[in-house]
């Protein structure tokens, strides 16, 4: 299977029932079934294609039940995840109320490609995060280069 990569961002509105239309350009990569959860920072809702969610489950399964701290993490991730989700006929997804509250979603949302997942942000929070990242772009680039691209010796 080809590697799934989501990029770009789209301004959208969430309806009164908590539904958001997923842009058509993302739907095929998202797949028929996906998992709704939180992103790693708990700042936005994330939609994980089935293949990516299976990888996350495999990673979580390596944490033994006897590791109390590790199991707190497993419960945090699994307790805030909703597997086997689908888009409706109009390409909308119903976002669980508990996750909408955690991500402080309001009517105006931003759908953001985050590599292996889609994120749904509160519009104002996304603007703040984006501006902060841009202001610190040199530091972020140095961090990524140092950690992931420079050979270690």
N, C-alpha and C positions, 0 to 999 in steps of 0.2 A: 504494500500500500504506500502511496506517495505521502511524503511528509506534509502535514497540515500546518499552514502558517497564516495567521490572521494579521492584517495590517490596515492602517487607515482609521478614520473615525467619522462618525455621523451624529448629528444632532437629531434627537427624536423626542416624542412626547409619550408619556405613560398615561394610559386611560384610567378612569376612575376605579376600574376593577383590578388594576395592577398589571395590565398587559402592555407589552412593548412589541412593535413590529420589528423583526430582524431584517436588515437590508438584504435584498435578494442576492447580492454578491457574496454574502457569508453563508447562505443557507446550505449549499451543497457541501461545503467543508465542515459545517456543523453536524451534518448527517441527520438521519431520521430520528435517532435517539441520542440524548445527551444528558449530562448531569448539570444541575444548577447548584452552585455553592458560592462561597465567598472567595475573593482573591487572597493571596498570601498575606497581605497587609490588613485585611478586613476593612478595606476602604471602598470596595465596589463588589457588586455581584459578578460572578464569573460563570460562563457557560463553557463546559468542557466536552469536546467531542468524545464519543464512547471510547475510542482508542487511547486518548490521553487519560481519561478517567481510569481506565484499566491499569495504566502505568502507575498512576497515583495509588490505587488500591494495592498494587504489588509492593510499592515502596512502604506503605503503611503496614502491610502484613509482616514485614521484617521486624517490627517492634514487638517484643515479647510481652505477653500480658503481665509478667512479673515486673516490668519496668513501669513503675507508678507514674513517673513524670512523662515518659513516652506515651503512656496510655491516655494521659490528660490531653495530649496533642491529638491522638487518634480520635478521641471523643469530640474534641473541638471541631475537627475537620468533618468527621462522619455525621455528627449531630447537626451540622449546618449544611448538609448536602442532600439533594433530592435527585436520585437517579431515575432513569427511564422516562425523561421528559420528552415532549414532542411539540412541534409547532402546530398551530391550528391551520385550517384551510386558508386563512388570510396571511399566514407567515408570522403570527404573533406567538409570544410566549407569555404565560402567566407566571409572574414572579411571586414566590411565596412571601406572605406578609412579614414573617420574622426576618427574612433577609432584606426586604425593602427597608425595614426599620433600622437594621444594622448599618446599611449603606446610606441611610438618610435620603432615600430617593423621594423626589417630588415629581411634579408633572414634567418638568424639563430634565431630560437625561441625555447622556452622551454614550454612544456605543463605540467602544475602542478595541481595535485589534491589538492583542497582547501576546503575539507569537503563537503559542499553542492553545490559547483560549480567547474568548471574547469577554470583555468586561463592560458592565453597565454601571456608569457613574452618575452621581448627582452632578448636574451640569456645572454648578458653581464650584463644587469641590474639584472637578476635573480641570477647570480653568486655573484654579489656584495651584494644583499639582503640576500642571503643564508649564505655567509661568515660572514656578520654582525650579523645575528641572532645566528649563532653558537658561535661567540666570546662573545655574551651577553646571552648565554643560561641560566646561573644561574639566572640572573636578570629577564629574561622572565619567567622562571619557577616560581620564587617567585611571580611575578606579577599575573600570571594565578592562582596559588594556593590561593593567598590572595583574589583575586576578585571573583573567581568562585567555589573554592572547600572548603575553610575554613568556618565553621559555623559562623554566625554572632550572636552576643549576646547582 
